[in-house]
Amino acid sequence: MTEIQHLLALNMKRARQKRELSQMKLAELCDVSTSFIGEIESERKFPSAHTLQKITNALGLRPYQLFAEQDDWQVYEKYDSMTGFVQDVKHRIDAVLDEALRSHLPR
């Protein structure tokens, strides 16, 4: 077992669970077997570059994130959280502005 294989298994499982995807659903999204996803997550198999790309796309990650150390993931999770917060604030501001414009424009 290599450290890279261990990081891939750990990060892939973490990202999959965070997105509330089962191994079966991730396999379906990546067009691979459920058992192959399980073998990657249990560090028995290592996917090709093509399959890694499918996995990152399905999980909404950048490729380097599959090989990030724990500390790097904490930074990513904070960034992800802040991005969601900013998007929520933008939507709320848009809704308030739309309502204000509708109430002040002639009908």
Buried (B, 14 or more C-beta within 10 A) or exposed (E): EEEEBEBBBBBBBBBBEEEEBEBEBBBBBBEBEBEBBBBBBEBEBBBEEEBBEBBBEBBEBEEEBBBBEEEBBEEBEEEEEEEEEEEEEEEEEEEEEEEEEEEEEEE
